[in-house]
Amino acid sequence: MAEEQSEKPVVESFQLDHTKVKAPYVRYIDTEKGPHGDVISNYDLRLTQPNKQAIPTGGLHTIEHTIAVLLRERIPGYIDCSPFGCRTGFHLLTWGEHPTEEVAKALKESLEFIAYKATWDDVPATTEKSCGNYRDHSLFTAKEWAKQILEEGISSDPFERKVV
């Protein structure tokens, strides 16, 4: 007797046509509601154009550690910001919902800090004790990519350039 096949879950970001988006941008992906009414929102913080550019791991790793603090200071209900494996940006998770313009402004401010003010002392968790790959960081690369992203402008829309 053949087993019934259950439907596979749909991963929203795998449904996105990556050839149509115009990075850098912030895109609202989805909101999940928990059994007790809790609301968690997911955002696509796309820093580079998919399949055209990818941030080297050392720079992306340094951006990740630094914005973990900077976005937490700027976005109420910040939960986590994790890099995409393709190295083109991050998933941002928050409690509640936030307009993409608000998230884009917070991202812009964070990248401005990295590009123009950050020193090595501003990059958290860069020791063997505090990081799983502490040798793979580059503040120089993080600064250069942050400058490039800021030059292009961060849009609050993935398909139309609405630079904040």
Residue pairs with C-beta under 8 A, 6 or more apart in sequence:
12 29
12 30
13 29
13 44
16 44
18 50
18 51
19 50
19 51
20 159
21 27
21 46
21 49
21 50
21 158
21 159
22 49
22 155
22 158
22 159
22 160
22 161
23 46
23 47
23 48
23 49
23 50
23 88
23 89
23 152
23 158
24 46
24 47
24 48
24 89
24 149
24 152
24 153
24 154
24 155
25 44
25 46
25 104
25 154
25 155
25 156
25 157
25 158
26 43
26 44
26 45
26 46
26 100
26 103
26 104
26 107
26 154
26 155
26 156
27 43
27 44
27 46
27 100
27 157
27 158
28 41
28 42
28 43
28 97
28 100
29 41
29 42
29 43
29 44
29 91
30 41
30 42
31 39
31 40
31 41
31 42
31 97
32 39
32 40
32 42
33 39
34 40
38 95
39 95
39 96
39 97
40 79
40 93
40 94
40 95
41 93
41 94
41 95
41 96
41 97
41 98
42 91
42 92
42 93
43 91
43 92
43 93
43 94
43 98
43 100
43 103
44 89
44 91
44 158
45 81
45 89
45 90
45 91
45 92
45 103
45 107
46 88
46 89
46 158
47 55
47 63
47 88
47 89
47 90
47 145
47 149
48 54
48 55
48 87
48 88
48 89
48 145
48 149
49 88
50 86
50 88
53 88
54 86
54 87
54 88
55 63
55 87
55 88
55 141
55 145
56 87
56 138
56 141
57 87
57 136
58 136
58 137
58 138
58 141
59 138
59 140
59 141
59 142
59 144
59 145
60 83
60 87
60 142
60 145
61 83
61 133
61 136
61 137
61 138
62 114
62 123
62 137
62 138
62 139
62 141
62 142
63 111
63 114
63 142
63 145
63 146
64 81
64 82
64 83
64 90
65 123
65 124
65 125
65 126
65 131
65 137
66 110
66 113
66 114
66 118
66 122
66 123
66 124
66 142
67 81
67 90
67 107
67 110
67 111
67 114
68 81
68 124
69 124
70 106
70 109
70 110
70 113
70 114
71 78
71 81
71 92
71 106
71 107
71 110
72 78
74 106
74 109
74 110
75 92
75 94
75 98
75 102
75 103
75 106
76 94
76 95
76 96
76 98
77 94
77 95
77 96
77 98
78 92
78 94
79 93
79 94
79 95
80 91
80 92
80 93
81 90
81 91
81 92
81 93
82 90
82 91
83 89
83 90
84 90
84 91
92 103
99 156
100 156
100 157
101 156
101 164
103 156
104 154
104 155
104 156
104 164
105 164
107 154
108 150
108 154
108 164
111 146
111 149
111 150
111 154
112 146
112 150
113 122
114 142
114 143
114 146
115 143
115 146
115 147
115 150
116 147
118 139
118 142
118 143
119 139
120 126
120 139
123 137
123 139
123 142
124 130
125 131
125 134
126 134
126 137
127 134
128 134
131 137
153 161
153 163
153 164
154 163
154 164
155 161
155 162
155 163
155 164
156 162
156 164
